[in-house]
Amino acid sequence: MIDNNTIELPKNSFDDLFEPTLFNTRAYYDTKSNILYITSSNSDGAGGYEIVLVIEKSQYKERKIVYGF
């Protein structure tokens, strides 16, 4: 929620993700730009990835994923 507004993420923003690790999840809010960044470092032991969800002006915008470690 941001300012009493519930932000809904589309299913395709998370339905193909594996092994989320909530203790490696963080949220950062840029007040000047009104952008919320949700980051997470996830792994299944054999491979891992980093993800950033971008929510701009209370609207889901995109996600970025980096693999390879």
Stockholm file with secondary structure:
# STOCKHOLM 1.0

chainA/1-69         MIDNNTIELPKNSFDDLFEPTLFNTRAYYDTKSNILYITSSNSDGAGGYEIVLVIEKSQYKERKIVYGF
#=GR chainA/1-69 SS CBTTBCCCCCGGGTTTCCSCCGGGEEEEEETTTTEEEEEEEEECSSCEEEEEEEEETTEEEEEEEEECC
#=GC SS_cons        CBTTBCCCCCGGGTTTCCSCCGGGEEEEEETTTTEEEEEEEEECSSCEEEEEEEEETTEEEEEEEEECC
//
